[in-house]
Amino acid sequence: MINLKQLPKFQNETEEADFWDKHDVTDYFDITKAKSVKFSKLKKTTKSISLRLPVDMIEELKVKANAIDVPYQSLIKMFLTNALKTA
């Protein structure tokens, strides 16, 4: 059996953050009982890239995107997602 320390009561988030900066979580929680979770509703981190496309291709993308009422950059992401799934 693991001897765990008693977690103190915190007055505010700043006090708690300061506490965790100086202490190890494994002294207070039994990590062998931890469960894996997925945060499916979290928004993925994105990164801007520069991509050179022919002007006529961009215009065609805009027309197709407009037809289904989505921004053309979102349409590009949809196409890339589908291509990655089938690759």
Sequence and secondary structure as in RCSB ss.txt:
>XXXX:A:sequence
MINLKQLPKFQNETEEADFWDKHDVTDYFDITKAKSVKFSKLKKTTKSISLRLPVDMIEELKVKANAIDVPYQSL
IKMFLTNALKTA
>XXXX:A:secstr
          SSHHHHHHHHHHS GGGTS GGG      TTS            HHHHHHHHHHHHHTTS HHHH
HHHHHHHHHHH 
